């Protein structure tokens, strides 16, 4: 069993990184017809004149009014792979659950989630498939940090539920071209202290971009968010298009894009005991990622800032990605 786990490290790394990204993006969509609609106007202007750092932080932190987010029917675009359809539930600050499949009529292919104690990942069509999990308090101090280099709490922030801790370290605002402001923060992560560059709209306080970089210049992730909608009932704006790039410049670099219709906010999530429990699938063992041997360390050439974020229209010629492989992957095209 130990030898099998060691030889499949590369596969695990790609699987975990791919579906951390998938989860990050699939969080953002759900076609609920009950009460949430895309805005026909604009939200109130957040700033009169040049904002202070405190005013920018206050505007960004309005998304903390979203305690629960449910999504359904999101379309995730990955260059060179079939489109995934998924369902997602989020409960701040740490709980989330993603299940996904290729089509409406297929069985679950992906199960990725987190509760207060641990996070897990299951991908059906993957070499040496298993339910991989790790306890949150072991992520930064064990081999698991090689497979999950980004704090799992950042998943919700990548889709727009951003929080700037007033007790944290922040610099700015720095005025940019195109009527934008930049906030620079230093935040902890399993890979060490991370510099986060956040680009904020100068009128409404929308978070338009996020870039996470290690002290050695290695870029962990970049996100672009656009097509924001204002939800007056909740007093928040959320993006309906999100692009994310993980680990650019490495063999596991990934680029995703998702377009979403609308959200359901702060509504009943269903049976919590089922949603937030570590799943069991017949024939799939449960493997603790903190006990898996780390992958071999390769050379890394940090890309420039212009190379970080994928353009709006992704195609197979723009970036090499790692993607999940399914038995029916592209065979019918």
C-alpha positions as a Markdown table, in Angstrom:
| # | Residue | x | y | z |
|---|---|---|---|---|
| 1 | Unk | 0.0 | 0.0 | 0.0 |
| 2 | Unk | 2.9 | 2.4 | 0.8 |
| 3 | Unk | 4.6 | 1.8 | -2.5 |
| 4 | Unk | 1.3 | 2.3 | -4.4 |
| 5 | Unk | 0.7 | 5.6 | -2.6 |
| 6 | Unk | 4.2 | 6.8 | -3.4 |
| 7 | Unk | 4.0 | 6.0 | -7.1 |
| 8 | Unk | 0.7 | 7.8 | -7.5 |
| 9 | Unk | 1.8 | 11.1 | -5.9 |
| 10 | Unk | 2.0 | 12.9 | -9.3 |
| 11 | Unk | -1.5 | 11.7 | -10.1 |
| 12 | Unk | -2.8 | 12.8 | -6.7 |
| 13 | Unk | -1.1 | 16.2 | -7.1 |
| 14 | Unk | -2.8 | 16.9 | -10.4 |
| 15 | Unk | -6.2 | 15.6 | -9.1 |
| 16 | Unk | -6.2 | 17.7 | -6.0 |
| 17 | Unk | -5.0 | 20.9 | -7.7 |
| 18 | Unk | -7.5 | 20.4 | -10.5 |
| 19 | Unk | -10.5 | 20.0 | -8.3 |
| 20 | Unk | -9.5 | 22.6 | -5.8 |
| 21 | Unk | -9.7 | 24.9 | -8.8 |
| 22 | Unk | -13.0 | 23.2 | -9.9 |
| 23 | Unk | -14.4 | 23.8 | -6.4 |
| 24 | Unk | -13.2 | 27.3 | -6.4 |
| 25 | Unk | -15.0 | 28.1 | -9.6 |
| 26 | Unk | -18.1 | 25.9 | -9.4 |
| 27 | Unk | -19.1 | 27.7 | -6.2 |
| 28 | Unk | -20.3 | 30.6 | -8.3 |
| 29 | Unk | -23.4 | 29.5 | -10.0 |
| 30 | Unk | -27.0 | 28.4 | -9.5 |
| 31 | Unk | -30.2 | 28.9 | -11.6 |
| 32 | Unk | -32.7 | 29.3 | -8.8 |
| 33 | Unk | -35.9 | 30.9 | -10.0 |
| 34 | Unk | -37.4 | 31.5 | -6.5 |
| 35 | Unk | -36.2 | 35.0 | -5.7 |
| 36 | Unk | -32.7 | 35.9 | -7.0 |
| 37 | Unk | -32.3 | 37.7 | -10.3 |
| 38 | Unk | -29.5 | 39.5 | -11.9 |
| 39 | Unk | -29.5 | 43.3 | -11.4 |
| 40 | Unk | -31.2 | 45.6 | -13.9 |
| 41 | Unk | -29.2 | 48.6 | -12.4 |
| 42 | Unk | -26.1 | 49.2 | -10.4 |
| 43 | Unk | -25.5 | 49.1 | -6.6 |
| 44 | Unk | -25.0 | 52.2 | -4.6 |
| 45 | Unk | -21.7 | 54.0 | -5.2 |
| 46 | Unk | -19.4 | 52.9 | -2.4 |
| 47 | Unk | -17.0 | 55.9 | -2.4 |
| 48 | Unk | -17.1 | 59.6 | -2.8 |
| 49 | Unk | -13.7 | 60.7 | -3.9 |
| 50 | Unk | -10.5 | 58.8 | -3.2 |
| 51 | Unk | -11.3 | 56.1 | -0.6 |
| 52 | Unk | -9.1 | 55.3 | 2.5 |
| 53 | Unk | -7.8 | 51.8 | 3.2 |
| 54 | Unk | -10.5 | 51.5 | 5.9 |
| 55 | Unk | -13.3 | 52.5 | 3.4 |
| 56 | Unk | -12.0 | 50.0 | 0.8 |
| 57 | Unk | -11.8 | 47.2 | 3.4 |
| 58 | Unk | -15.4 | 48.0 | 4.6 |
| 59 | Unk | -16.8 | 47.8 | 1.1 |
| 60 | Unk | -15.0 | 44.5 | 0.3 |
| 61 | Unk | -16.1 | 43.0 | 3.6 |
| 62 | Unk | -19.8 | 43.4 | 2.8 |
| 63 | Unk | -19.7 | 39.9 | 1.3 |
| 64 | Unk | -19.5 | 38.6 | 4.8 |
| 65 | Unk | -23.2 | 39.1 | 4.9 |
| 66 | Unk | -23.4 | 35.9 | 2.8 |
| 67 | Unk | -23.3 | 33.1 | 5.3 |
| 68 | Unk | -24.7 | 30.4 | 3.0 |
| 69 | Unk | -24.4 | 30.0 | -0.8 |
| 70 | Unk | -26.1 | 27.3 | -2.9 |
| 71 | Unk | -25.3 | 26.7 | -6.6 |
| 72 | Unk | -26.7 | 24.4 | -9.2 |
| 73 | Unk | -26.2 | 24.1 | -13.0 |
| 74 | Unk | -22.9 | 25.9 | -13.2 |
| 75 | Unk | -20.8 | 25.4 | -16.4 |
| 76 | Unk | -17.1 | 25.0 | -15.9 |
| 77 | Unk | -14.8 | 25.4 | -18.9 |
| 78 | Unk | -11.5 | 23.7 | -19.0 |
| 79 | Unk | -9.3 | 23.8 | -22.1 |
| 80 | Unk | -9.0 | 20.3 | -23.6 |
| 81 | Unk | -11.6 | 18.7 | -21.3 |
| 82 | Unk | -15.4 | 18.2 | -21.4 |
| 83 | Unk | -17.6 | 20.7 | -19.6 |
| 84 | Unk | -18.5 | 19.7 | -16.1 |
| 85 | Unk | -21.9 | 20.4 | -14.5 |
| 86 | Unk | -21.9 | 20.7 | -10.7 |
| 87 | Unk | -23.8 | 21.4 | -7.5 |
| 88 | Unk | -22.3 | 23.3 | -4.6 |
| 89 | Unk | -23.2 | 24.3 | -1.1 |
| 90 | Unk | -21.1 | 26.7 | 1.0 |
| 91 | Unk | -21.4 | 27.7 | 4.7 |
| 92 | Unk | -18.9 | 30.2 | 5.9 |
| 93 | Unk | -16.2 | 30.1 | 7.0 |
| 94 | Unk | -15.0 | 26.6 | 6.3 |
| 95 | Unk | -17.8 | 24.3 | 5.1 |
| 96 | Unk | -18.3 | 23.6 | 1.4 |
| 97 | Unk | -19.4 | 20.6 | -0.7 |
| 98 | Unk | -19.1 | 20.1 | -4.5 |
| 99 | Unk | -20.4 | 17.1 | -6.4 |
| 100 | Unk | -20.0 | 17.1 | -10.2 |
| 101 | Unk | -20.6 | 15.0 | -13.3 |
| 102 | Unk | -20.2 | 15.2 | -17.0 |
| 103 | Unk | -23.9 | 15.4 | -17.8 |
| 104 | Unk | -27.3 | 15.6 | -16.0 |
| 105 | Unk | -27.9 | 11.9 | -16.5 |
| 106 | Unk | -24.5 | 10.6 | -15.3 |
| 107 | Unk | -23.6 | 9.5 | -11.8 |
| 108 | Unk | -21.3 | 11.6 | -9.6 |
| 109 | Unk | -17.8 | 11.8 | -10.8 |
| 110 | Unk | -16.3 | 14.2 | -8.3 |
| 111 | Unk | -16.9 | 14.8 | -4.6 |
| 112 | Unk | -14.9 | 17.6 | -2.9 |
| 113 | Unk | -15.8 | 19.1 | 0.4 |
| 114 | Unk | -14.8 | 20.4 | 3.8 |
| 115 | Unk | -16.2 | 20.5 | 7.3 |
| 116 | Unk | -14.9 | 21.9 | 10.6 |
| 117 | Unk | -12.4 | 19.1 | 11.0 |
| 118 | Unk | -11.2 | 18.0 | 7.6 |
| 119 | Unk | -11.3 | 18.3 | 3.8 |
| 120 | Unk | -11.7 | 15.5 | 1.3 |
| 121 | Unk | -11.5 | 14.8 | -2.4 |
| 122 | Unk | -12.9 | 11.8 | -4.5 |
| 123 | Unk | -12.5 | 11.5 | -8.2 |
| 124 | Unk | -14.1 | 8.4 | -9.8 |
| 125 | Unk | -12.1 | 8.2 | -13.0 |
| 126 | Unk | -8.5 | 8.6 | -11.8 |
| 127 | Unk | -5.6 | 6.3 | -11.5 |
| 128 | Unk | -5.5 | 4.6 | -8.0 |
| 129 | Unk | -8.9 | 6.3 | -7.1 |
| 130 | Unk | -9.6 | 6.8 | -3.4 |
| 131 | Unk | -11.1 | 9.2 | -1.0 |
| 132 | Unk | -8.2 | 11.5 | -0.1 |
| 133 | Unk | -8.6 | 13.6 | 3.1 |
| 134 | Unk | -6.7 | 15.7 | 5.5 |
| 135 | Unk | -7.4 | 17.3 | 8.8 |
| 136 | Unk | -7.2 | 21.1 | 8.8 |
| 137 | Unk | -4.7 | 21.3 | 11.7 |
| 138 | Unk | -2.3 | 18.9 | 9.8 |
| 139 | Unk | -2.3 | 20.8 | 6.5 |
| 140 | Unk | 0.6 | 23.2 | 7.2 |
| 141 | Unk | 2.8 | 20.8 | 9.1 |
| 142 | Unk | 2.7 | 17.5 | 7.1 |
| 143 | Unk | 3.2 | 16.3 | 3.5 |
| 144 | Unk | -0.4 | 17.3 | 2.7 |
| 145 | Unk | 0.8 | 20.9 | 2.0 |
| 146 | Unk | 2.5 | 19.6 | -1.1 |
| 147 | Unk | -1.0 | 18.7 | -2.5 |
| 148 | Unk | -3.0 | 21.6 | -1.1 |
| 149 | Unk | -0.6 | 24.6 | -1.2 |
| 150 | Unk | -3.4 | 27.1 | -0.6 |
| 151 | Unk | -5.5 | 27.5 | 2.6 |
| 152 | Unk | -8.9 | 25.9 | 1.9 |
| 153 | Unk | -10.6 | 29.1 | 3.3 |
| 154 | Unk | -9.3 | 30.9 | 0.2 |
| 155 | Unk | -11.7 | 28.9 | -2.0 |
| 156 | Unk | -14.6 | 31.0 | -1.0 |
| 157 | Unk | -12.6 | 34.2 | -1.3 |
| 158 | Unk | -11.7 | 33.3 | -4.9 |
| 159 | Unk | -15.3 | 33.4 | -5.9 |
| 160 | Unk | -15.9 | 36.8 | -4.3 |
| 161 | Unk | -16.7 | 36.2 | -0.7 |
| 162 | Unk | -13.5 | 38.1 | 0.3 |
| 163 | Unk | -12.6 | 39.1 | 3.8 |
| 164 | Unk | -9.9 | 41.6 | 4.8 |
| 165 | Unk | -9.1 | 41.1 | 8.5 |
| 166 | Unk | -8.8 | 44.5 | 10.1 |
| 167 | Unk | -6.2 | 43.0 | 12.4 |
| 168 | Unk | -4.1 | 41.8 | 9.5 |
| 169 | Unk | -1.3 | 43.4 | 7.6 |
| 170 | Unk | -2.5 | 45.5 | 4.7 |
| 171 | Unk | -1.0 | 48.3 | 2.6 |
| 172 | Unk | -2.6 | 50.8 | 0.3 |
| 173 | Unk | -4.7 | 51.9 | -1.4 |
| 174 | Unk | -2.4 | 52.2 | -4.5 |
| 175 | Unk | -4.2 | 54.0 | -7.4 |
| 176 | Unk | -3.9 | 52.2 | -10.7 |
| 177 | Unk | -4.8 | 53.1 | -14.3 |
| 178 | Unk | -8.4 | 52.3 | -15.3 |
| 179 | Unk | -10.0 | 53.6 | -12.2 |
| 180 | Unk | -8.9 | 50.8 | -9.9 |
| 181 | Unk | -7.2 | 50.5 | -6.5 |
| 182 | Unk | -4.7 | 47.9 | -5.2 |
| 183 | Unk | -4.5 | 46.5 | -1.7 |
| 184 | Unk | -1.5 | 44.4 | -0.7 |
| 185 | Unk | -1.9 | 42.0 | 2.2 |
| 186 | Unk | 0.3 | 39.4 | 3.9 |
| 187 | Unk | -1.6 | 36.3 | 4.8 |
| 188 | Unk | -0.6 | 32.8 | 6.2 |
| 189 | Unk | -0.9 | 29.7 | 4.1 |
| 190 | Unk | 0.3 | 26.0 | 4.2 |
| 191 | Unk | 3.2 | 27.1 | 1.9 |
| 192 | Unk | 4.3 | 30.0 | 4.2 |
| 193 | Unk | 3.4 | 33.7 | 4.2 |
| 194 | Unk | 1.7 | 34.8 | 1.0 |
| 195 | Unk | 1.5 | 38.2 | -0.5 |
| 196 | Unk | -1.9 | 39.0 | -1.9 |
| 197 | Unk | -2.4 | 41.7 | -4.4 |
| 198 | Unk | -6.1 | 42.6 | -4.6 |
| 199 | Unk | -7.5 | 44.9 | -7.4 |
| 200 | Unk | -10.7 | 46.7 | -6.4 |
| 201 | Unk | -13.2 | 48.8 | -8.5 |
| 202 | Unk | -13.1 | 52.5 | -7.6 |
| 203 | Unk | -16.9 | 53.0 | -7.5 |
| 204 | Unk | -18.5 | 49.9 | -6.1 |
| 205 | Unk | -15.8 | 48.1 | -4.2 |
| 206 | Unk | -16.0 | 45.0 | -6.4 |
| 207 | Unk | -12.9 | 42.7 | -6.1 |
| 208 | Unk | -11.8 | 42.4 | -9.8 |
| 209 | Unk | -8.5 | 40.5 | -9.4 |
| 210 | Unk | -6.5 | 38.6 | -6.8 |
| 211 | Unk | -2.9 | 37.4 | -7.1 |
| 212 | Unk | -1.2 | 35.2 | -4.4 |
| 213 | Unk | 2.6 | 35.1 | -4.5 |
| 214 | Unk | 5.2 | 33.4 | -2.1 |
| 215 | Unk | 8.2 | 35.3 | -0.8 |
| 216 | Unk | 10.4 | 33.6 | -3.4 |
| 217 | Unk | 8.3 | 34.9 | -6.3 |
| 218 | Unk | 6.4 | 31.7 | -7.0 |
| 219 | Unk | 2.8 | 32.5 | -8.0 |
| 220 | Unk | 0.3 | 30.2 | -6.3 |
| 221 | Unk | -2.9 | 31.5 | -7.9 |
| 222 | Unk | -4.5 | 34.4 | -9.9 |
| 223 | Unk | -8.1 | 35.1 | -10.2 |
| 224 | Unk | -10.2 | 37.5 | -12.4 |
| 225 | Unk | -13.8 | 38.2 | -11.5 |
| 226 | Unk | -16.3 | 40.1 | -13.7 |
| 227 | Unk | -20.0 | 40.5 | -14.6 |
| 228 | Unk | -21.0 | 41.4 | -11.0 |
| 229 | Unk | -24.6 | 41.4 | -10.0 |
| 230 | Unk | -26.0 | 43.4 | -7.1 |
| 231 | Unk | -28.5 | 41.6 | -4.7 |
| 232 | Unk | -30.4 | 44.3 | -2.9 |
| 233 | Unk | -32.1 | 41.9 | -0.5 |
| 234 | Unk | -28.7 | 41.0 | 0.9 |
| 235 | Unk | -26.8 | 44.2 | 0.1 |
| 236 | Unk | -23.9 | 42.5 | -1.7 |
| 237 | Unk | -22.5 | 42.1 | -5.2 |
| 238 | Unk | -21.2 | 38.8 | -6.5 |
| 239 | Unk | -19.3 | 38.0 | -9.8 |
| 240 | Unk | -20.9 | 35.8 | -12.5 |
| 241 | Unk | -17.7 | 35.1 | -14.4 |
| 242 | Unk | -14.6 | 33.9 | -12.7 |
| 243 | Unk | -11.3 | 32.9 | -14.2 |
| 244 | Unk | -8.6 | 31.2 | -12.2 |
| 245 | Unk | -5.1 | 30.0 | -12.8 |
| 246 | Unk | -3.3 | 27.8 | -10.3 |
| 247 | Unk | 0.5 | 27.2 | -10.1 |
| 248 | Unk | 1.4 | 29.0 | -13.3 |
| 249 | Unk | 4.8 | 28.2 | -14.6 |
| 250 | Unk | 4.8 | 24.6 | -13.2 |
| 251 | Unk | 3.9 | 21.3 | -14.7 |
| 252 | Unk | 0.6 | 21.3 | -12.7 |
| 253 | Unk | -0.5 | 24.8 | -13.9 |
| 254 | Unk | -4.3 | 25.0 | -14.5 |
| 255 | Unk | -6.6 | 27.5 | -16.1 |
| 256 | Unk | -10.4 | 27.4 | -15.6 |
| 257 | Unk | -13.3 | 29.7 | -16.4 |
| 258 | Unk | -16.9 | 29.5 | -15.3 |
| 259 | Unk | -20.0 | 31.5 | -16.3 |
| 260 | Unk | -23.0 | 31.5 | -14.0 |
| 261 | Unk | -26.6 | 32.7 | -14.0 |
| 262 | Unk | -27.5 | 33.6 | -10.4 |
| 263 | Unk | -27.2 | 32.6 | -6.7 |
| 264 | Unk | -29.3 | 31.5 | -3.8 |
| 265 | Unk | -28.1 | 33.2 | -0.7 |
| 266 | Unk | -28.7 | 32.5 | 3.0 |
| 267 | Unk | -31.3 | 29.8 | 2.5 |
| 268 | Unk | -32.0 | 26.4 | 4.0 |
| 269 | Unk | -29.1 | 24.1 | 3.0 |
| 270 | Unk | -30.8 | 20.7 | 3.7 |
| 271 | Unk | -29.6 | 17.9 | 5.9 |
| 272 | Unk | -26.4 | 19.2 | 7.4 |
| 273 | Unk | -25.4 | 15.8 | 8.9 |
| 274 | Unk | -25.3 | 14.4 | 5.3 |
| 275 | Unk | -23.8 | 17.4 | 3.6 |
| 276 | Unk | -20.8 | 17.9 | 5.9 |
| 277 | Unk | -19.8 | 14.3 | 6.5 |
| 278 | Unk | -16.8 | 12.6 | 5.0 |
| 279 | Unk | -18.4 | 10.5 | 2.2 |
| 280 | Unk | -18.0 | 6.7 | 1.7 |
| 281 | Unk | -18.0 | 5.1 | -1.7 |
| 282 | Unk | -17.9 | 1.3 | -2.1 |
| 283 | Unk | -14.6 | 0.0 | -3.3 |
| 284 | Unk | -12.7 | 3.3 | -2.6 |
| 285 | Unk | -10.3 | 3.4 | 0.4 |
| 286 | Unk | -9.9 | 6.5 | 2.6 |
| 287 | Unk | -6.3 | 7.8 | 2.4 |
| 288 | Unk | -4.9 | 10.5 | 4.7 |
| 289 | Unk | -2.9 | 12.9 | 2.6 |
| 290 | Unk | -0.7 | 13.9 | 5.6 |
| 291 | Unk | 0.8 | 10.4 | 5.4 |
| 292 | Unk | 1.6 | 10.3 | 1.7 |
| 293 | Unk | 5.3 | 10.8 | 0.6 |
| 294 | Unk | 5.8 | 14.3 | -0.9 |
| 295 | Unk | 6.5 | 14.7 | -4.6 |
| 296 | Unk | 9.9 | 15.3 | -6.0 |
| 297 | Unk | 10.8 | 19.0 | -6.0 |
| 298 | Unk | 11.3 | 20.4 | -9.6 |
| 299 | Unk | 12.7 | 23.6 | -10.9 |
| 300 | Unk | 10.5 | 26.6 | -10.9 |
| 301 | Unk | 10.7 | 29.7 | -13.1 |
| 302 | Unk | 8.4 | 32.4 | -11.7 |
| 303 | Unk | 6.4 | 34.0 | -14.6 |
| 304 | Unk | 5.9 | 37.7 | -14.9 |
| 305 | Unk | 2.7 | 39.4 | -13.8 |
| 306 | Unk | 1.5 | 39.6 | -17.4 |
| 307 | Unk | 1.7 | 35.8 | -17.6 |
| 308 | Unk | -0.4 | 35.2 | -14.5 |
| 309 | Unk | -4.0 | 35.6 | -15.6 |
| 310 | Unk | -5.6 | 33.7 | -18.5 |
| 311 | Unk | -7.3 | 35.8 | -21.1 |
| 312 | Unk | -11.1 | 35.9 | -21.3 |
| 313 | Unk | -11.4 | 33.3 | -24.1 |
| 314 | Unk | -9.6 | 30.1 | -23.1 |
| 315 | Unk | -8.5 | 27.6 | -25.7 |
| 316 | Unk | -6.2 | 24.6 | -25.9 |
| 317 | Unk | -3.4 | 26.7 | -27.5 |
| 318 | Unk | -3.2 | 29.3 | -24.7 |
| 319 | Unk | -2.1 | 27.2 | -21.7 |
| 320 | Unk | -1.1 | 23.7 | -20.9 |
| 321 | Unk | -3.3 | 22.3 | -18.2 |
| 322 | Unk | -3.8 | 19.2 | -16.2 |
| 323 | Unk | -7.3 | 17.9 | -16.3 |
| 324 | Unk | -9.3 | 15.0 | -14.9 |
| 325 | Unk | -9.5 | 12.0 | -17.3 |
| 326 | Unk | -12.8 | 10.2 | -17.8 |
| 327 | Unk | -13.5 | 7.0 | -19.6 |
| 328 | Unk | -15.6 | 8.9 | -22.1 |
| 329 | Unk | -13.4 | 11.9 | -22.3 |
| 330 | Unk | -13.5 | 13.4 | -25.8 |
| 331 | Unk | -14.1 | 10.0 | -27.4 |
| 332 | Unk | -17.4 | 11.0 | -29.0 |
| 333 | Unk | -16.1 | 14.3 | -30.5 |
